[in-house]
Amino acid sequence: MRWWDPETKSRKSLSKSKETEDKAQEWISTLVEAAQAGINPSLATMPLGRFLQIIGSLVDVCR
């Protein structure tokens, strides 16, 4: 999957191997739905622990 990052104005890509074509299509559909909701693919596929680290850092900056 490829997309343009609006913040950096750069082309990004993400690939993931899946066991079956159906699972691959499901993965793609999930990313498309996230993109339609305004969530970029990098964020949509980020591990929860990493996401919480980023959120924690933002909270620290706002204090």
C-alpha positions as CSV (number, residue, x, y, z in Angstrom):
1,M,0.0,0.0,0.0
2,R,1.3,3.5,-0.8
3,W,0.2,6.9,0.2
4,W,1.3,10.5,0.5
5,D,2.1,11.8,3.9
6,P,0.5,15.2,4.1
7,E,2.8,16.4,6.9
8,T,6.1,15.4,5.2
9,K,4.9,15.6,1.6
10,S,6.7,12.3,1.0
11,R,5.5,9.0,-0.5
12,K,5.2,6.2,2.1
13,S,4.6,2.5,1.6
14,L,3.7,-0.4,3.8
15,S,3.8,-4.1,2.9
16,K,2.8,-7.1,4.9
17,S,2.8,-10.8,3.9
18,K,-0.4,-12.7,4.6
19,E,-1.1,-16.4,4.5
20,T,-4.0,-16.2,2.0
21,E,-5.3,-13.8,-0.6
22,D,-8.5,-13.4,1.5
23,K,-6.4,-12.4,4.6
24,A,-4.5,-10.0,2.4
25,Q,-7.7,-8.4,1.0
26,E,-9.0,-8.1,4.6
27,W,-5.8,-6.3,5.6
28,I,-6.0,-3.9,2.7
29,S,-9.7,-3.2,3.4
30,T,-8.9,-2.4,7.1
31,L,-6.2,0.1,6.0
32,V,-8.5,1.7,3.4
33,E,-11.3,2.1,6.0
34,A,-8.8,3.6,8.4
35,A,-7.6,6.0,5.7
36,Q,-11.2,7.0,5.0
37,A,-11.6,7.8,8.7
38,G,-8.5,10.1,8.5
39,I,-6.0,7.6,10.1
40,N,-2.8,7.2,8.1
41,P,-1.6,3.6,7.5
42,S,1.5,4.0,9.7
43,L,-0.6,4.9,12.7
44,A,-3.3,2.3,11.9
45,T,-0.7,-0.6,11.9
46,M,1.4,0.7,14.8
47,P,1.8,-1.6,17.8
48,L,-0.3,-0.5,20.8
49,G,2.8,-0.1,23.0
50,R,4.4,2.3,20.6
51,F,1.2,4.3,20.2
52,L,1.0,4.6,24.0
53,Q,4.6,5.8,24.2
54,I,3.8,8.6,21.6
55,I,0.7,9.6,23.5
56,G,2.6,9.6,26.8
57,S,5.3,11.9,25.2
58,L,2.6,14.3,24.0
59,V,1.0,14.4,27.4
60,D,4.4,15.2,29.0
61,V,5.0,18.0,26.5
62,C,1.6,19.5,27.3
63,R,2.2,19.6,31.1
